[in-house]
Amino acid sequence: MSPVLSSTVSAPLSASPAVSLGRQLSSSSIQNLATLIASASSSRTSLRLADTDADSIRVEGLRHARLFLKAKYHKTPGFASDVFELLRLLHVRYFNATDILPRGLVIRKISGALTNAVFFVSFPSTKGIRTVLLRIYGPSSGSLISRPRELHTLHILSSKYHIGPCIYGTFENGRVEEYFESTTLTPQDIREPEISRWIGARMAEFHSVDPDVVEGEGWEIGVEKSVRSWLAPAREVLALASLPEDIKRELDLDAFKRDWDRYSRWLATVDDVHAGSRRVFAHNDTQYGNLLRLKHPKDGADDHCQIVVVDFEYAAPNPASYDIANHFHEWTANYHSETPHLLDVSRYPTLEQRRNFYLSYLRHTSFSTKEFQHITDSDTELESAIVKLDRQVKFWSPASHAHWTVWGLVQARDNLENRNETPEFDYIGYARCRMACFRRGLRDLGVL
């Protein structure tokens, strides 16, 4: 039986382009929401929330529906009906037409999304209705991601820099956004020399975003902030009784913190903020699943413009070399393999493959001189820049592993608390792999 969906919807707070974000979750609000979730029937695919049940993330100019969707019911007819009504409440274009019905809605889950449940929502029986993307936030993502900050970032990138999707509206545990008619890149795609050059060009353009515009003044290096702030919830996960003692010893966070502090002190002596490690606004998660190739790029656009970067949950100021290093580590991942939580270090890009990426990156970066953008591959100055950039990428490489180590631990909470013996993704195994890579990287650099 399909549940009754709340008809409560908040209209845009203002027509002003300015952004005002706020979320004050009182202890009573959290308790009320938890009670609602716990008491809901297992057959229900959504929850109605009265105005006093939970405070919400609000963004001026965006509609908001007080609705909580349950992603695990995405294959049920009730879920489709709820999503259809949600699109009406948010006034997503064409979905308020009187001649379309919920049974025409097609919902397809995207595999490979690790933090959220992501769905393509389409209405193929009626021409002209565009597909939209439905994003339902993961159960542990609140410990990792500031949703108000993420929405603020999306707004700035979309409105000022024309980067990323348009947001149609939000609901209690997710949002509806623009869908790009595209194909998601594969592990093999990002290794193709031409596509790798396109990614390098796109990353350079992303790095042209002014961190002060997005973050304001006084921002902190993203990876330093994430490791510091996620350690406490990661320790809580390690303390859970369902985690075997031998794994707890392997993932000793006290030892990890000592290694991280030692690495940070060493890094301060080699970090070059004027070369490859200049501070930029970085994406920080350019895995193949977050890279799309447009099926119908705009006429006259440069070839690299057919690559679109999505998912800005972890976007933050970081050294440019950190963002590049993180992308190179994603060459070693295959989230659709039999062991999606393990990295295959033999697939890390060779010097020739890295150089191919660097050439495109340097030629498209706004920090390059005009001469840099037009010089030949053999130019001495360019070669020097490549050597410096590659060195900085190696220096910052272990930081990426540290970031995803603590991330994996925090994400594992839900599986461990529910004693899920066959999780869709082995977050603990992922954390173990990343921690081993972190320590191997420190040994390679002579830090340990």
C-alpha positions as a Markdown table, in Angstrom:
| # | Residue | x | y | z |
|---|---|---|---|---|
| 1 | Met | 0.0 | 0.0 | 0.0 |
| 2 | Ser | 1.3 | 3.4 | -0.9 |
| 3 | Pro | 1.5 | 5.8 | 2.0 |
| 4 | Val | 0.1 | 9.2 | 2.1 |
| 5 | Leu | 2.7 | 11.8 | 1.2 |
| 6 | Ser | 2.9 | 15.0 | 3.1 |
| 7 | Ser | 1.5 | 17.9 | 1.1 |
| 8 | Thr | 3.6 | 20.3 | 3.1 |
| 9 | Val | 5.9 | 22.3 | 0.9 |
| 10 | Ser | 7.9 | 25.5 | 1.5 |
| 11 | Ala | 8.0 | 27.9 | -1.3 |
| 12 | Pro | 11.2 | 29.7 | -2.2 |
| 13 | Leu | 12.2 | 31.9 | 0.7 |
| 14 | Ser | 13.2 | 34.8 | -1.5 |
| 15 | Ala | 13.6 | 35.7 | -5.1 |
| 16 | Ser | 16.9 | 37.2 | -4.2 |
| 17 | Pro | 20.0 | 35.4 | -5.6 |
| 18 | Ala | 21.7 | 35.7 | -2.2 |
| 19 | Val | 22.1 | 32.5 | -0.3 |
| 20 | Ser | 21.1 | 32.1 | 3.4 |
| 21 | Leu | 21.8 | 28.7 | 4.9 |
| 22 | Gly | 20.9 | 27.5 | 8.3 |
| 23 | Arg | 20.2 | 24.3 | 10.2 |
| 24 | Gln | 19.6 | 24.2 | 13.9 |
| 25 | Leu | 18.8 | 20.7 | 15.0 |
| 26 | Ser | 17.8 | 20.8 | 18.6 |
| 27 | Ser | 18.0 | 17.6 | 20.7 |
| 28 | Ser | 14.2 | 17.5 | 20.8 |
| 29 | Ser | 14.0 | 17.8 | 17.0 |
| 30 | Ile | 16.5 | 15.0 | 16.5 |
| 31 | Gln | 14.5 | 12.8 | 19.0 |
| 32 | Asn | 11.2 | 13.5 | 17.3 |
| 33 | Leu | 12.7 | 12.6 | 13.9 |
| 34 | Ala | 14.3 | 9.4 | 15.4 |
| 35 | Thr | 10.9 | 8.4 | 16.9 |
| 36 | Leu | 9.2 | 8.9 | 13.6 |
| 37 | Ile | 11.6 | 6.8 | 11.8 |
| 38 | Ala | 11.6 | 4.0 | 14.4 |
| 39 | Ser | 7.8 | 3.9 | 14.6 |
| 40 | Ala | 7.1 | 4.0 | 10.9 |
| 41 | Ser | 5.7 | 0.8 | 9.3 |
| 42 | Ser | 8.2 | -1.2 | 7.4 |
| 43 | Ser | 6.0 | -1.0 | 4.3 |
| 44 | Arg | 6.1 | 2.8 | 4.2 |
| 45 | Thr | 8.4 | 4.4 | 1.6 |
| 46 | Ser | 8.3 | 7.9 | 3.1 |
| 47 | Leu | 7.5 | 9.7 | 6.3 |
| 48 | Arg | 5.3 | 12.7 | 6.8 |
| 49 | Leu | 6.9 | 15.4 | 8.9 |
| 50 | Ala | 4.9 | 18.1 | 10.6 |
| 51 | Asp | 6.4 | 21.5 | 10.8 |
| 52 | Thr | 7.6 | 20.9 | 14.3 |
| 53 | Asp | 9.2 | 17.5 | 13.7 |
| 54 | Ala | 12.5 | 18.6 | 12.3 |
| 55 | Asp | 14.3 | 21.7 | 11.2 |
| 56 | Ser | 15.5 | 21.7 | 7.7 |
| 57 | Ile | 18.3 | 22.9 | 5.5 |
| 58 | Arg | 17.0 | 26.0 | 3.8 |
| 59 | Val | 18.4 | 27.8 | 0.7 |
| 60 | Glu | 16.9 | 31.0 | -0.5 |
| 61 | Gly | 15.3 | 30.5 | -4.0 |
| 62 | Leu | 14.8 | 26.8 | -3.6 |
| 63 | Arg | 11.6 | 25.0 | -2.7 |
| 64 | His | 11.6 | 22.5 | 0.1 |
| 65 | Ala | 9.3 | 19.6 | 0.8 |
| 66 | Arg | 9.0 | 18.2 | 4.4 |
| 67 | Leu | 9.4 | 14.6 | 3.3 |
| 68 | Phe | 11.7 | 11.8 | 4.3 |
| 69 | Leu | 12.2 | 9.1 | 1.6 |
| 70 | Lys | 13.4 | 5.6 | 2.3 |
| 71 | Ala | 15.8 | 4.5 | -0.4 |
| 72 | Lys | 15.6 | 0.8 | 0.4 |
| 73 | Tyr | 12.1 | 0.8 | -1.0 |
| 74 | His | 13.1 | 2.2 | -4.4 |
| 75 | Lys | 11.8 | -0.9 | -6.3 |
| 76 | Thr | 8.2 | -0.6 | -4.9 |
| 77 | Pro | 5.3 | 1.1 | -6.6 |
| 78 | Gly | 4.8 | 3.2 | -3.4 |
| 79 | Phe | 8.2 | 4.7 | -3.8 |
| 80 | Ala | 7.5 | 5.8 | -7.4 |
| 81 | Ser | 4.2 | 7.4 | -6.3 |
| 82 | Asp | 6.0 | 9.3 | -3.5 |
| 83 | Val | 8.7 | 10.5 | -5.9 |
| 84 | Phe | 6.1 | 11.6 | -8.4 |
| 85 | Glu | 4.3 | 13.6 | -5.8 |
| 86 | Leu | 7.6 | 15.1 | -4.5 |
| 87 | Leu | 8.3 | 16.4 | -8.0 |
| 88 | Arg | 4.9 | 18.0 | -8.1 |
| 89 | Leu | 5.4 | 19.6 | -4.7 |
| 90 | Leu | 8.8 | 21.0 | -5.9 |
| 91 | His | 7.2 | 22.3 | -9.1 |
| 92 | Val | 9.7 | 20.5 | -11.2 |
| 93 | Arg | 8.9 | 21.5 | -14.8 |
| 94 | Tyr | 6.3 | 19.4 | -16.6 |
| 95 | Phe | 5.5 | 17.1 | -13.6 |
| 96 | Asn | 2.5 | 19.3 | -12.7 |
| 97 | Ala | 0.7 | 18.4 | -15.9 |
| 98 | Thr | -2.7 | 16.9 | -15.3 |
| 99 | Asp | -2.3 | 14.2 | -18.0 |
| 100 | Ile | 0.6 | 12.3 | -16.5 |
| 101 | Leu | 0.3 | 9.6 | -13.8 |
| 102 | Pro | 2.7 | 8.0 | -11.3 |
| 103 | Arg | 2.6 | 4.7 | -13.1 |
| 104 | Gly | 4.5 | 6.3 | -16.0 |
| 105 | Leu | 7.5 | 7.1 | -13.8 |
| 106 | Val | 10.7 | 5.1 | -14.3 |
| 107 | Ile | 13.2 | 5.1 | -11.5 |
| 108 | Arg | 16.7 | 3.6 | -12.0 |
| 109 | Lys | 19.3 | 3.4 | -9.2 |
| 110 | Ile | 22.8 | 4.4 | -10.1 |
| 111 | Ser | 25.4 | 1.8 | -8.9 |
| 112 | Gly | 28.8 | 2.9 | -7.6 |
| 113 | Ala | 27.5 | 5.8 | -5.5 |
| 114 | Leu | 29.1 | 5.2 | -2.0 |
| 115 | Thr | 27.8 | 8.1 | 0.1 |
| 116 | Asn | 24.2 | 8.5 | -1.2 |
| 117 | Ala | 21.5 | 6.6 | -3.0 |
| 118 | Val | 21.3 | 8.2 | -6.4 |
| 119 | Phe | 18.5 | 7.6 | -9.0 |
| 120 | Phe | 17.6 | 8.6 | -12.5 |
| 121 | Val | 13.9 | 9.6 | -12.6 |
| 122 | Ser | 12.3 | 9.7 | -16.1 |
| 123 | Phe | 8.9 | 9.7 | -17.8 |
| 124 | Pro | 9.7 | 7.9 | -21.1 |
| 125 | Ser | 6.1 | 7.6 | -22.2 |
| 126 | Thr | 5.7 | 11.3 | -22.7 |
| 127 | Lys | 8.1 | 13.3 | -24.9 |
| 128 | Gly | 9.6 | 16.5 | -23.6 |
| 129 | Ile | 9.7 | 15.6 | -20.0 |
| 130 | Arg | 13.4 | 15.7 | -19.0 |
| 131 | Thr | 15.0 | 13.1 | -16.7 |
| 132 | Val | 15.9 | 14.4 | -13.3 |
| 133 | Leu | 18.3 | 13.1 | -10.7 |
| 134 | Leu | 17.1 | 12.2 | -7.2 |
| 135 | Arg | 19.7 | 12.1 | -4.4 |
| 136 | Ile | 18.9 | 10.5 | -1.0 |
| 137 | Tyr | 21.6 | 11.1 | 1.5 |
| 138 | Gly | 23.2 | 8.1 | 3.2 |
| 139 | Pro | 22.6 | 7.3 | 6.8 |
| 140 | Ser | 26.1 | 8.1 | 8.0 |
| 141 | Ser | 26.7 | 11.0 | 5.7 |
| 142 | Gly | 25.7 | 13.6 | 8.3 |
| 143 | Ser | 28.9 | 12.8 | 10.2 |
| 144 | Leu | 31.0 | 13.4 | 7.1 |
| 145 | Ile | 29.2 | 16.2 | 5.1 |
| 146 | Ser | 27.7 | 19.5 | 6.0 |
| 147 | Arg | 24.6 | 19.6 | 3.9 |
| 148 | Pro | 24.1 | 23.4 | 4.3 |
| 149 | Arg | 27.7 | 23.9 | 3.2 |
| 150 | Glu | 27.3 | 21.5 | 0.2 |
| 151 | Leu | 24.2 | 23.3 | -1.0 |
| 152 | His | 26.0 | 26.6 | -0.6 |
| 153 | Thr | 28.9 | 25.3 | -2.7 |
| 154 | Leu | 26.5 | 24.0 | -5.4 |
| 155 | His | 24.8 | 27.3 | -5.6 |
| 156 | Ile | 28.0 | 29.3 | -6.0 |
| 157 | Leu | 29.5 | 26.9 | -8.5 |
| 158 | Ser | 26.3 | 26.8 | -10.6 |
| 159 | Ser | 25.3 | 30.5 | -10.5 |
| 160 | Lys | 28.7 | 32.1 | -10.6 |
| 161 | Tyr | 31.0 | 29.7 | -12.4 |
| 162 | His | 28.5 | 27.6 | -14.4 |
| 163 | Ile | 29.9 | 24.4 | -12.9 |
| 164 | Gly | 27.6 | 21.5 | -11.9 |
| 165 | Pro | 23.9 | 20.9 | -11.9 |
| 166 | Cys | 20.9 | 23.1 | -11.2 |
| 167 | Ile | 19.1 | 22.2 | -8.0 |
| 168 | Tyr | 15.3 | 22.0 | -8.4 |
| 169 | Gly | 14.5 | 21.6 | -4.7 |
| 170 | Thr | 15.3 | 19.8 | -1.5 |
| 171 | Phe | 13.5 | 17.5 | 0.9 |
| 172 | Glu | 14.4 | 16.3 | 4.4 |
| 173 | Asn | 17.0 | 13.7 | 3.4 |
| 174 | Gly | 17.9 | 14.6 | -0.1 |
| 175 | Arg | 17.5 | 16.8 | -3.2 |
| 176 | Val | 16.3 | 16.8 | -6.8 |
| 177 | Glu | 18.8 | 18.2 | -9.3 |
| 178 | Glu | 19.4 | 18.6 | -13.0 |
| 179 | Tyr | 20.3 | 15.5 | -15.0 |
| 180 | Phe | 22.9 | 15.6 | -17.8 |
| 181 | Glu | 22.2 | 13.3 | -20.7 |
| 182 | Ser | 25.5 | 11.5 | -20.6 |
| 183 | Thr | 27.4 | 8.3 | -19.9 |
| 184 | Thr | 29.3 | 7.8 | -16.7 |
| 185 | Leu | 33.0 | 7.1 | -17.3 |
| 186 | Thr | 34.4 | 3.7 | -16.5 |
| 187 | Pro | 37.7 | 2.6 | -14.9 |
| 188 | Gln | 39.0 | 2.0 | -18.4 |
| 189 | Asp | 37.8 | 5.3 | -19.8 |
| 190 | Ile | 39.8 | 7.5 | -17.4 |
| 191 | Arg | 43.0 | 5.6 | -18.6 |
| 192 | Glu | 42.4 | 6.6 | -22.2 |
| 193 | Pro | 45.0 | 9.3 | -23.1 |
| 194 | Glu | 42.5 | 11.6 | -24.8 |
| 195 | Ile | 39.9 | 11.4 | -22.0 |
| 196 | Ser | 42.7 | 11.8 | -19.4 |
| 197 | Arg | 43.7 | 15.0 | -21.1 |
| 198 | Trp | 40.1 | 16.2 | -21.0 |
| 199 | Ile | 39.9 | 15.5 | -17.3 |
| 200 | Gly | 43.1 | 17.4 | -16.7 |
| 201 | Ala | 41.7 | 20.4 | -18.6 |
| 202 | Arg | 38.4 | 20.2 | -16.6 |
| 203 | Met | 40.3 | 20.0 | -13.3 |
| 204 | Ala | 42.4 | 23.0 | -14.2 |
| 205 | Glu | 39.2 | 25.0 | -14.9 |
| 206 | Phe | 37.7 | 23.8 | -11.6 |
| 207 | His | 40.8 | 25.0 | -9.8 |
| 208 | Ser | 40.2 | 28.5 | -11.2 |
| 209 | Val | 37.4 | 28.9 | -8.7 |
| 210 | Asp | 38.4 | 31.4 | -6.0 |
| 211 | Pro | 38.3 | 29.6 | -2.6 |
| 212 | Asp | 37.5 | 32.9 | -0.9 |
| 213 | Val | 34.3 | 33.3 | -3.0 |
| 214 | Val | 33.0 | 29.9 | -1.9 |
| 215 | Glu | 34.4 | 29.6 | 1.6 |
| 216 | Gly | 34.9 | 33.2 | 2.7 |
| 217 | Glu | 38.2 | 34.3 | 4.2 |
| 218 | Gly | 40.1 | 32.3 | 6.8 |
| 219 | Trp | 39.4 | 28.8 | 5.3 |
| 220 | Glu | 41.3 | 25.7 | 6.3 |
| 221 | Ile | 43.0 | 23.1 | 4.1 |
| 222 | Gly | 40.2 | 20.6 | 3.4 |
| 223 | Val | 42.1 | 17.3 | 4.0 |
| 224 | Glu | 43.5 | 18.6 | 7.3 |
| 225 | Lys | 40.1 | 19.6 | 8.5 |
| 226 | Ser | 38.4 | 16.3 | 7.4 |
| 227 | Val | 41.0 | 14.0 | 9.1 |
| 228 | Arg | 40.8 | 16.1 | 12.3 |
| 229 | Ser | 37.0 | 16.3 | 12.5 |
| 230 | Trp | 36.3 | 12.7 | 11.4 |
| 231 | Leu | 38.7 | 11.0 | 13.9 |
| 232 | Ala | 36.2 | 11.3 | 16.8 |
| 233 | Pro | 33.3 | 9.5 | 15.0 |
| 234 | Ala | 35.8 | 7.0 | 13.5 |
| 235 | Arg | 36.9 | 6.1 | 17.1 |
| 236 | Glu | 33.3 | 5.5 | 18.0 |
| 237 | Val | 33.0 | 3.0 | 15.2 |
| 238 | Leu | 36.2 | 1.2 | 16.3 |
| 239 | Ala | 34.7 | 0.9 | 19.7 |
| 240 | Leu | 31.6 | -1.0 | 18.5 |
| 241 | Ala | 31.4 | -4.5 | 19.9 |
| 242 | Ser | 30.6 | -6.1 | 16.5 |
| 243 | Leu | 34.1 | -5.2 | 15.1 |
| 244 | Pro | 36.6 | -8.0 | 15.6 |
| 245 | Glu | 39.5 | -7.2 | 18.0 |
| 246 | Asp | 42.2 | -8.1 | 15.4 |
| 247 | Ile | 40.8 | -5.5 | 13.0 |
| 248 | Lys | 40.6 | -2.9 | 15.8 |
| 249 | Arg | 44.3 | -3.5 | 16.4 |
| 250 | Glu | 45.1 | -3.2 | 12.7 |
| 251 | Leu | 43.1 | 0.1 | 12.5 |
| 252 | Asp | 44.7 | 1.6 | 15.6 |
| 253 | Leu | 43.8 | 5.3 | 15.3 |
| 254 | Asp | 46.2 | 6.4 | 18.0 |
| 255 | Ala | 49.1 | 5.0 | 15.9 |
| 256 | Phe | 47.4 | 6.5 | 12.8 |
| 257 | Lys | 47.2 | 9.9 | 14.4 |
| 258 | Arg | 50.9 | 9.8 | 15.4 |
| 259 | Asp | 51.8 | 8.9 | 11.8 |
| 260 | Trp | 49.5 | 11.7 | 10.5 |
| 261 | Asp | 51.1 | 14.3 | 12.7 |
| 262 | Arg | 54.6 | 13.2 | 11.8 |
| 263 | Tyr | 53.7 | 13.3 | 8.1 |
| 264 | Ser | 52.1 | 16.8 | 8.5 |
| 265 | Arg | 55.3 | 18.1 | 10.1 |
| 266 | Trp | 57.4 | 16.7 | 7.3 |
| 267 | Leu | 55.0 | 17.9 | 4.6 |
| 268 | Ala | 55.4 | 21.5 | 5.9 |
| 269 | Thr | 59.1 | 21.3 | 5.0 |
| 270 | Val | 58.5 | 20.3 | 1.4 |
| 271 | Asp | 55.2 | 21.9 | 0.5 |
| 272 | Asp | 55.5 | 24.4 | -2.4 |
| 273 | Val | 52.5 | 26.8 | -2.4 |
| 274 | His | 54.0 | 28.6 | -5.5 |
| 275 | Ala | 54.2 | 25.5 | -7.7 |
| 276 | Gly | 52.1 | 22.3 | -7.8 |
| 277 | Ser | 50.7 | 22.8 | -4.3 |
| 278 | Arg | 49.2 | 26.2 | -4.7 |
| 279 | Arg | 45.9 | 26.4 | -2.8 |
| 280 | Val | 42.8 | 26.0 | -5.0 |
| 281 | Phe | 39.2 | 25.1 | -4.6 |
| 282 | Ala | 39.4 | 21.4 | -5.2 |
| 283 | His | 36.8 | 18.7 | -6.1 |
| 284 | Asn | 38.6 | 16.0 | -3.9 |
| 285 | Asp | 36.6 | 13.1 | -5.3 |
| 286 | Thr | 37.2 | 12.8 | -9.1 |
| 287 | Gln | 36.6 | 9.0 | -9.2 |
| 288 | Tyr | 35.3 | 7.7 | -12.5 |
| 289 | Gly | 31.7 | 7.6 | -11.2 |
| 290 | Asn | 31.7 | 11.4 | -10.7 |
| 291 | Leu | 32.9 | 12.1 | -14.3 |
| 292 | Leu | 30.3 | 12.2 | -17.0 |
| 293 | Arg | 30.6 | 12.4 | -20.8 |
| 294 | Leu | 27.9 | 14.4 | -22.5 |
| 295 | Lys | 26.1 | 12.7 | -25.3 |
| 296 | His | 25.2 | 16.0 | -27.0 |
| 297 | Pro | 27.9 | 18.6 | -26.2 |
| 298 | Lys | 27.3 | 22.2 | -27.3 |
| 299 | Asp | 28.2 | 23.0 | -30.9 |
| 300 | Gly | 31.5 | 24.7 | -31.1 |
| 301 | Ala | 32.6 | 23.8 | -27.6 |
| 302 | Asp | 36.1 | 22.5 | -27.0 |
| 303 | Asp | 36.5 | 18.8 | -26.9 |
| 304 | His | 37.2 | 18.7 | -23.2 |
| 305 | Cys | 33.9 | 20.4 | -22.5 |
| 306 | Gln | 32.1 | 17.1 | -23.1 |
| 307 | Ile | 33.4 | 16.0 | -19.7 |
| 308 | Val | 31.2 | 17.1 | -16.7 |
| 309 | Val | 32.3 | 16.8 | -13.1 |
| 310 | Val | 29.5 | 16.1 | -10.6 |
| 311 | Asp | 29.1 | 15.4 | -6.9 |
| 312 | Phe | 30.7 | 18.2 | -4.9 |
| 313 | Glu | 30.1 | 16.8 | -1.4 |
| 314 | Tyr | 33.8 | 16.9 | -0.5 |
| 315 | Ala | 34.8 | 19.9 | -2.5 |
| 316 | Ala | 37.0 | 22.2 | -0.4 |
| 317 | Pro | 40.2 | 24.3 | -0.5 |
| 318 | Asn | 43.2 | 22.0 | -0.9 |
| 319 | Pro | 46.6 | 22.0 | -2.7 |
| 320 | Ala | 46.1 | 21.4 | -6.4 |
| 321 | Ser | 48.6 | 18.5 | -6.1 |
| 322 | Tyr | 46.4 | 16.8 | -3.5 |
| 323 | Asp | 43.4 | 16.9 | -5.9 |
| 324 | Ile | 45.5 | 15.4 | -8.7 |
| 325 | Ala | 47.0 | 12.8 | -6.4 |
| 326 | Asn | 43.5 | 11.8 | -5.3 |
| 327 | His | 42.4 | 11.4 | -8.9 |
| 328 | Phe | 45.4 | 9.2 | -9.7 |
| 329 | His | 44.6 | 6.9 | -6.8 |
| 330 | Glu | 41.1 | 6.5 | -8.3 |
| 331 | Trp | 42.8 | 4.9 | -11.3 |
| 332 | Thr | 43.5 | 2.0 | -9.0 |
| 333 | Ala | 39.8 | 1.6 | -8.0 |
| 334 | Asn | 37.0 | -0.4 | -9.6 |
| 335 | Tyr | 33.8 | 0.0 | -7.6 |
| 336 | His | 32.1 | -2.5 | -9.9 |
| 337 | Ser | 34.5 | -5.4 | -9.4 |
| 338 | Glu | 34.1 | -8.4 | -7.1 |
| 339 | Thr | 36.3 | -6.6 | -4.6 |
| 340 | Pro | 35.2 | -2.9 | -4.9 |
| 341 | His | 36.7 | -2.0 | -1.6 |
| 342 | Leu | 40.3 | -2.8 | -2.7 |
| 343 | Leu | 42.7 | -0.7 | -4.7 |
| 344 | Asp | 45.0 | -2.3 | -7.4 |
| 345 | Val | 48.2 | -0.3 | -7.0 |
| 346 | Ser | 49.5 | -1.8 | -10.3 |
| 347 | Arg | 47.0 | 0.4 | -12.1 |
| 348 | Tyr | 48.4 | 3.7 | -10.8 |
| 349 | Pro | 49.3 | 5.9 | -13.8 |
| 350 | Thr | 52.8 | 5.6 | -15.1 |
| 351 | Leu | 55.1 | 8.6 | -15.6 |
| 352 | Glu | 54.0 | 8.8 | -19.2 |
| 353 | Gln | 50.4 | 8.7 | -18.3 |
| 354 | Arg | 50.9 | 11.3 | -15.5 |
| 355 | Arg | 52.8 | 13.5 | -17.9 |
| 356 | Asn | 49.9 | 13.3 | -20.4 |
| 357 | Phe | 47.6 | 14.6 | -17.7 |
| 358 | Tyr | 49.9 | 17.3 | -16.5 |
| 359 | Leu | 50.4 | 18.7 | -20.0 |
| 360 | Ser | 46.7 | 19.3 | -20.4 |
| 361 | Tyr | 46.3 | 20.6 | -16.8 |
| 362 | Leu | 49.1 | 23.1 | -17.1 |
| 363 | Arg | 47.9 | 24.4 | -20.5 |
| 364 | His | 44.4 | 25.0 | -19.2 |
| 365 | Thr | 45.1 | 26.4 | -15.8 |
| 366 | Ser | 44.3 | 30.1 | -15.3 |
| 367 | Phe | 47.6 | 30.3 | -13.3 |
| 368 | Ser | 49.7 | 29.6 | -16.4 |
| 369 | Thr | 51.3 | 32.4 | -18.3 |
| 370 | Lys | 50.2 | 32.9 | -21.9 |
| 371 | Glu | 53.5 | 31.4 | -22.9 |
| 372 | Phe | 52.7 | 28.2 | -20.9 |
| 373 | Gln | 49.4 | 27.8 | -22.8 |
| 374 | His | 51.1 | 27.8 | -26.2 |
| 375 | Ile | 54.5 | 26.2 | -25.8 |
| 376 | Thr | 55.6 | 22.9 | -27.2 |
| 377 | Asp | 55.8 | 19.6 | -25.3 |
| 378 | Ser | 59.6 | 19.8 | -25.3 |
| 379 | Asp | 59.8 | 23.2 | -23.9 |
| 380 | Thr | 62.3 | 23.4 | -21.0 |
| 381 | Glu | 60.0 | 25.6 | -18.9 |
| 382 | Leu | 57.1 | 23.2 | -19.3 |
| 383 | Glu | 59.2 | 20.2 | -18.5 |
| 384 | Ser | 60.4 | 21.9 | -15.3 |
| 385 | Ala | 56.8 | 22.7 | -14.3 |
| 386 | Ile | 55.8 | 19.0 | -14.9 |
| 387 | Val | 58.7 | 17.8 | -12.7 |
| 388 | Lys | 57.8 | 20.2 | -9.9 |
| 389 | Leu | 54.1 | 19.2 | -10.1 |
| 390 | Asp | 54.8 | 15.5 | -10.1 |
| 391 | Arg | 57.0 | 15.9 | -7.1 |
| 392 | Gln | 54.3 | 17.7 | -5.2 |
| 393 | Val | 51.7 | 15.1 | -6.2 |
| 394 | Lys | 53.9 | 12.4 | -4.7 |
| 395 | Phe | 54.3 | 14.5 | -1.5 |
| 396 | Trp | 50.6 | 15.0 | -1.0 |
| 397 | Ser | 49.6 | 11.4 | -2.2 |
| 398 | Pro | 49.5 | 9.8 | 1.3 |
| 399 | Ala | 47.1 | 12.5 | 2.5 |
| 400 | Ser | 44.4 | 11.2 | 0.1 |
| 401 | His | 44.7 | 7.7 | 1.7 |
| 402 | Ala | 44.5 | 9.2 | 5.2 |
| 403 | His | 41.3 | 11.1 | 4.2 |
| 404 | Trp | 39.6 | 8.0 | 2.9 |
| 405 | Thr | 40.8 | 5.8 | 5.8 |
| 406 | Val | 38.8 | 7.8 | 8.4 |
| 407 | Trp | 35.9 | 8.3 | 5.9 |
| 408 | Gly | 35.6 | 4.5 | 5.5 |
| 409 | Leu | 35.5 | 4.0 | 9.2 |
| 410 | Val | 32.7 | 6.5 | 9.7 |
| 411 | Gln | 30.7 | 5.1 | 6.9 |
| 412 | Ala | 31.0 | 1.6 | 8.4 |
| 413 | Arg | 28.8 | 2.5 | 11.4 |
| 414 | Asp | 25.5 | 1.5 | 9.9 |
| 415 | Asn | 26.7 | -1.9 | 8.7 |
| 416 | Leu | 28.3 | -2.7 | 12.0 |
| 417 | Glu | 25.4 | -1.6 | 14.2 |
| 418 | Asn | 23.0 | -3.6 | 12.1 |
| 419 | Arg | 25.5 | -6.5 | 12.0 |
| 420 | Asn | 25.2 | -6.7 | 8.2 |
| 421 | Glu | 27.3 | -9.7 | 7.2 |
| 422 | Thr | 27.0 | -9.0 | 3.5 |
| 423 | Pro | 27.1 | -5.3 | 3.0 |
| 424 | Glu | 26.8 | -3.7 | -0.4 |
| 425 | Phe | 30.2 | -2.1 | 0.2 |
| 426 | Asp | 32.8 | -3.2 | 2.7 |
| 427 | Tyr | 33.7 | 0.1 | 4.3 |
| 428 | Ile | 35.9 | -1.6 | 6.9 |
| 429 | Gly | 37.9 | -3.4 | 4.2 |
| 430 | Tyr | 38.2 | -0.1 | 2.4 |
| 431 | Ala | 39.5 | 1.6 | 5.4 |
| 432 | Arg | 42.1 | -1.2 | 6.0 |
| 433 | Cys | 43.2 | -0.9 | 2.4 |
| 434 | Arg | 43.5 | 2.9 | 2.5 |
| 435 | Met | 45.4 | 2.8 | 5.8 |
| 436 | Ala | 47.9 | 0.3 | 4.4 |
| 437 | Cys | 48.4 | 2.5 | 1.4 |
| 438 | Phe | 48.9 | 5.5 | 3.7 |
| 439 | Arg | 51.7 | 3.8 | 5.6 |
| 440 | Arg | 53.3 | 2.5 | 2.4 |
| 441 | Gly | 53.3 | 6.0 | 1.0 |
| 442 | Leu | 55.0 | 7.4 | 4.1 |
| 443 | Arg | 57.6 | 4.7 | 3.9 |
| 444 | Asp | 58.2 | 5.5 | 0.2 |
| 445 | Leu | 58.7 | 9.2 | 1.2 |
| 446 | Gly | 61.1 | 8.3 | 4.0 |
| 447 | Val | 58.7 | 9.7 | 6.6 |
| 448 | Leu | 58.5 | 6.3 | 8.5 |
